[in-house]
Amino acid sequence: MVEEFRPSALAITVRDDGIGLFERLRSAQDLPSHHAALEELSKGKLTTMPARHSGEGIFFTSKVANYFVAEANGMAWIVDNRRADQAVAPSEVVAGTRIQVELDAESPNDLEQIFNEYTSEHAFDRTRIRVQLFDIGPSFVSRSEAKRVMRGLERFREVVLDFRGVAMVGQAFADECFRVWPSEHVNTTVRAENANDFAAMMIRRAGS
């Protein structure tokens, strides 16, 4: 169930009656599931109509808002920037798409700081991936899981993999993310943040 918005904040809701955001992305990108579509959306620069729009709108809205929820196809992507947290949850929205945004009018987020975190010389060339979004469990051990995380990230110059909430990282997963993939995409730098001691050790071994 999606968290209720605070009555003291400015809340905006936009809804349509289309096939659903995640179904639209799933079919256009030939992805295996709605969850996979959510994963790709969270990376940024994903669009089904590149001639019409850049794919930056939802991504930056999810960063600027204090609280952001995208619901479609029975699933919700929740971004809580007050707690620096993200989650996936069931949703009552099956038909169409509902986007909800909460803004704190008294303490708005610093737009310039947010854009500077993800851009350089006005180009959207950095992204941060919350690894925990890519699986239901707390452990990431396989090379196939790593390939899901790294898919399409060559669009960026710099990628941060945020391991907050990930209990364990396997050798194959770390090797794919921090040795194999970077060796095949030399124009993209990959680094890790918020890894626990065990995961950090596996990442260091792969990188060395």
N, C-alpha and C positions, 0 to 999 in steps of 0.2 A: 504494500500500500504506500502511495506517495505521501510524503510528509506535508502537513498543512502549512500554508504560507502565513507569516506573521501579519497580524492586522495593521501594525504600524508601518509596514513597508509598502512601497509601490509595486503592485503586481500586475503583470500584463499576460493575457492569454490569447493565443492565436490558434484557430482550429480550421481544418478543411475536411472535405468529405471524399478525398481521393483514395488511392489504393493503399496508402500508408507509407510513411517515410522509409521504414526499413525494408518493406517489400519493393519499393521503387529502387532503392540502392542494390538490393539483393539481385533483382532481375537484370538491372543495367550492368552490374559488375560481374555477373555470372558467379555469385557467391553461394555457398552451400546452405546458408541459413540466415534468419533475421539477426541472430546474435552476431554472426560474422559481419553483417552489414553495420551493426552498431560499433563493432571493433574498428572497422575501417573509417567510419565517420569520426570517431574519437581522435584519429591521427591528424585530421585536417587536410585541406586541399582536395577533398573528394567532391566531385560534381558529376551529375548525369548529363549535363548540357554545357560543356566547356565553352561553346561559342556564345552562351548567354550569361553565364555567371562563373565566378572563380572557385566556388566551393569553400570560401572563407567565412561566409556569414554565420552559419550555425556554430562553427568552431569558435570564432571570436566572441559571439554572443554568450557561449557557455563559459568563457573566461571572464568576461566583463561583469556578468550578473553575479550577485551574491549567492543566488540559488537558481538553478536551471533544471528543467525537466523536459525531455522530449519523449512523447508517448505515441506509440503506433503498433499495430499488429500484435497487441496483447503484451507489450513489453515497454519498459520505461528506462531511459538512461538518465540518471540523476547526477548532477554535478553540484556539490556543496562547497563553494569557495570560502565559506566562513570557516570550515573545518579542513580545507584542502583535501577533500575526499570525493570519491566517485563510487557509484554503485549501479547495478542492474537489478530491476525488480519487476514483478508482474504488474500489468496495467489493465484497467477496465476498457481502455480505448483499443478496440479491435478494428473498427472501420475508420478510415481517415487518420489524421495526425493532429495531436494537440501539443503545442509548445507553451510552456509556462516559464515566465521569467520574474524573479523578484529582485528589486533594486532597493538599496538603502539610501533614501533621499538625504538623510542627515550625514552619512559617512560614505559617499560614493567611492567606488574603486578608482584608482589612478589610471586613466585610460592610456596615457603616454607610457607609463611604466609597463603596462600589460603588453602593449604593442611592441615596445622595445625588447621585451623578453622573447618574442617570437619572430622578430624581423631584423634585418640589417639593410640599411640604405633603401628602406621602404619595401623590401622584398620579403615575403613570408617564406623564410628558409630555415626556421628552427621549429621543432615540435617536441612535446613531452608526452610520453606514452605511459599510462598507468597499467602496468603489466597485469595486475590482478583482474582487470576487466576481461582478460582473454581466456579465463577458465573459471569454472565453478569452485574448484578446489584450491588449496593454498600452496600447492607444489607444482613446479614446472620442470619436467625432466627430459622430455623428448625433443628430437630435432624437428619433428613436424609441428610441435607447439611453437618453437622458435620461429619457424618459417611463417606461421600465422602472424606473429608479433611483428616481424620485419617486413612483411609484404608491403610493397609500395613506398617504403621509406626513402628510397633513392630520390624522391621528389624534394628532399630536404638536404641542406648543407650540414646541419647539426641535429642529432637526435639524442634526447635524454630518456633512458628507460628507468622509470620510477618503480622500485621494487617494494615499496611500502606495503605491508600486509602479506608478502610472499614468504612462506615459511622455509621452503627449500628450493634450490636450483640444481638440476642435474648436470653432469659433465657434458652430455650431448647438447642440451639446451644452451649452456654457456658457450660452448665451442661454436655453435652456429651463429649466435648473436654477436660474439665479440672477437671471433677469428675468421670464420668462413665468410659470413656476409660482408664484413668490412673489407676483406681482401678482394671481393668481387665488385665493391662499390667504393672505390678509393676517394671519391669526391664527397663522401658523407662520413662525418665523425660520429661515433657512437660512444656514449658514456653512461655509466650507471649511477644512480643515487638511491639513498635510503635502503640499501641492502643490509640484511642482518649479517652477522660475522661469517656464518657458513656460506651464504650466497656470495658474499664479497670475496671469500677465498676461492670459490669456484670460478668467479668472474676473473680474478687476477690470474689464475692458472691458465684460463683460456686465452687471455690477452697476451700472456708472455710467450 
